[in-house]
Amino acid sequence: RGIAVLDLKEAAGAVRQLAATDTAPGVREEALRALGQFANGGDADSLKALLDAADQATAPVPGLADAVSKLAPGDEAGKRLLRERGLKALGPAPQGVPGIRSAYLEAAGGLLVTLLSGTESAPPEALPIFQAVVGRLADPDPAVRIVADKLLRQVQGSQRVELAVESLAHEDPWIRVWAESALRQVSGMAIGCDPFAPEAERKPSIDAWR
């Protein structure tokens, strides 16, 4: 009730300070859950504090999964943070405790869906996120693979074809294999591009699909 009468920015700042400094059992966890509520309300600083806590955590961070799953579509600062952290977590050797990487993946994938909504052609910034999500289909963590598959199922139609065609030129052969398979499913025929062939041999087929 006391927090309710404070300016929300001041309240969020006080809770962030508590989460960063208080080590009493249960207090920091409750502060992190409160930060999740502020993050859901559009406070980018609270979201950043949650992500910072996740980077240093040795256990799942309360409030983080809820905050990233409820990010408002118009929260540009929050989306920018999640894109940076999400892509970092989607790299070759993602860091983090169990559950954090899949939460980051969900956040990055949610951003991908937002970028693709309301447009027929995929914007350039969607491609690296799409390819990173495809790469996580080979992740050793089953939870991450499940999230990646669920996210990719949301990308359909001409945008899926466009992103798959561009992914035929990716440096990672696994991503090229997935792209070739996706295009074969869409077209119902062999696409004429061997994902393991040298780049010079793949280029004519890629150009034809483009």
C-alpha positions in Angstrom: 0.0 0.0 0.0 2.9 2.3 0.8 4.5 1.7 -2.6 1.1 2.5 -4.3 1.2 6.1 -3.2 4.8 6.7 -4.3 5.8 7.9 -7.7 6.2 4.7 -9.7 9.6 5.6 -11.0 10.8 6.3 -7.4 9.2 3.0 -6.2 10.8 1.1 -9.0 14.2 2.7 -8.1 13.8 1.8 -4.5 13.0 -1.8 -5.3 15.9 -2.1 -7.7 18.2 -0.9 -5.0 16.8 -3.4 -2.6 17.2 -6.2 -5.1 20.8 -5.2 -5.7 21.9 -4.9 -2.1 19.7 -6.9 0.3 20.9 -10.4 1.0 18.4 -11.3 3.7 16.6 -14.6 2.9 13.5 -14.1 0.8 13.9 -10.3 0.6 15.8 -10.2 -2.6 13.5 -12.7 -4.2 10.5 -10.7 -3.4 12.2 -7.5 -4.7 13.0 -9.3 -8.0 9.3 -10.4 -8.3 8.3 -6.8 -7.7 10.7 -5.7 -10.4 9.0 -8.1 -12.8 5.7 -6.2 -12.1 7.4 -2.9 -12.8 8.9 -4.3 -16.0 5.5 -5.5 -17.1 4.3 -1.9 -16.6 6.9 -0.7 -19.1 9.8 0.3 -16.8 12.9 -0.5 -18.9 15.3 0.0 -16.0 13.5 -2.7 -14.0 13.7 -5.1 -16.9 17.4 -4.3 -17.3 17.9 -5.0 -13.5 16.2 -8.4 -13.9 18.4 -9.2 -16.9 21.5 -8.1 -15.0 20.5 -10.3 -12.1 20.1 -13.2 -14.5 23.6 -12.7 -15.9 25.0 -13.1 -12.4 22.6 -15.7 -11.0 23.3 -19.2 -9.7 19.5 -20.0 -9.6 16.5 -18.9 -11.6 15.6 -15.3 -11.2 12.0 -14.7 -9.8 9.9 -12.5 -12.1 12.1 -12.7 -15.2 10.1 -15.3 -17.2 6.9 -13.4 -16.5 8.4 -10.1 -17.4 9.8 -11.2 -20.8 6.6 -13.1 -21.7 4.4 -10.0 -21.0 6.5 -7.4 -22.7 4.1 -4.8 -24.2 4.2 -4.6 -28.0 4.9 -0.9 -27.9 7.7 -1.1 -25.4 10.6 -0.2 -27.7 13.2 0.1 -25.0 12.3 -3.3 -23.6 12.3 -4.9 -27.0 15.8 -3.4 -27.7 17.1 -4.8 -24.4 15.6 -8.2 -25.0 17.0 -8.3 -28.6 20.5 -7.5 -27.3 20.3 -10.1 -24.4 18.3 -12.6 -26.4 20.8 -12.7 -29.3 23.7 -12.9 -26.7 22.0 -15.9 -25.2 21.5 -17.4 -28.6 25.2 -17.3 -29.4 27.5 -20.3 -29.8 28.1 -20.7 -26.1 25.1 -19.2 -24.3 25.6 -18.5 -20.6 23.0 -18.6 -17.8 21.2 -20.9 -15.4 18.5 -23.4 -16.3 15.5 -21.7 -17.6 17.2 -18.4 -18.4 18.3 -19.3 -21.9 14.9 -20.6 -22.9 13.4 -17.4 -21.4 15.8 -15.2 -23.5 15.0 -17.4 -26.5 11.3 -16.8 -26.0 11.9 -13.1 -25.7 14.0 -12.9 -28.9 11.4 -15.0 -30.7 8.6 -12.8 -29.5 10.5 -9.8 -30.9 10.8 -11.7 -34.2 7.1 -12.2 -34.3 6.5 -8.5 -33.6 8.9 -7.5 -36.3 7.1 -9.7 -38.8 3.6 -8.6 -37.9 1.7 -6.3 -40.2 4.2 -6.6 -43.1 4.4 -8.9 -46.1 8.2 -8.7 -46.5 10.5 -9.6 -43.6 12.5 -6.6 -42.4 16.4 -7.0 -42.5 16.7 -7.0 -38.7 14.4 -10.1 -38.5 16.8 -12.3 -40.4 19.6 -12.7 -37.7 17.0 -13.4 -35.0 15.3 -16.0 -37.2 18.6 -17.7 -38.0 19.5 -17.7 -34.3 16.2 -19.4 -33.4 16.8 -22.0 -36.2 20.2 -22.7 -34.7 18.7 -23.5 -31.4 16.8 -26.4 -32.8 20.1 -28.2 -32.4 20.6 -27.1 -28.8 21.5 -29.8 -26.2 18.8 -28.5 -23.9 15.4 -30.0 -24.8 13.5 -27.0 -23.3 15.4 -24.7 -25.6 14.6 -26.9 -28.7 10.9 -27.0 -27.8 10.8 -23.2 -27.5 12.6 -22.8 -30.8 10.3 -25.2 -32.6 7.2 -23.4 -31.2 8.5 -20.0 -32.3 9.4 -21.1 -35.8 5.9 -22.5 -36.3 4.6 -19.0 -35.9 6.5 -17.8 -39.0 4.5 -18.9 -42.0 3.7 -18.0 -45.6 5.9 -15.7 -47.7 7.9 -14.5 -44.8 8.9 -18.1 -43.9 10.0 -18.6 -47.5 11.9 -15.4 -47.7 13.8 -16.0 -44.5 14.5 -19.6 -45.4 15.9 -18.6 -48.8 18.2 -16.1 -47.2 19.3 -18.7 -44.7 20.5 -21.0 -47.5 23.5 -18.6 -47.6 24.2 -18.9 -43.8 27.7 -20.0 -42.8 26.3 -22.6 -40.4 25.5 -25.8 -42.4 22.9 -26.9 -39.8 20.9 -23.7 -40.6 21.3 -24.3 -44.3 20.0 -27.8 -43.9 16.9 -26.6 -42.0 16.3 -23.9 -44.7 16.6 -26.4 -47.5 14.1 -28.7 -45.7 11.7 -25.9 -45.0 11.7 -24.8 -48.7 11.2 -28.4 -49.8 8.2 -28.7 -47.6 6.7 -25.5 -49.0 7.3 -26.3 -52.6 6.9 -30.1 -52.6 10.0 -30.6 -54.7 13.7 -30.6 -54.5 15.0 -27.0 -54.5 18.3 -27.7 -56.3 20.5 -26.4 -53.5 22.9 -28.8 -51.7 23.4 -27.2 -48.2 26.8 -28.8 -48.0 28.0 -27.6 -51.4 30.6 -24.8 -51.7 29.2 -21.3 -51.7 29.9 -20.8 -55.4 27.8 -23.8 -56.2 24.9 -22.8 -54.0 24.7 -19.2 -55.2 22.8 -19.9 -58.5 20.0 -21.8 -56.7 19.8 -19.1 -54.0 19.6 -16.3 -56.6 16.9 -18.2 -58.5 14.8 -18.5 -55.3 15.3 -14.9 -54.6 
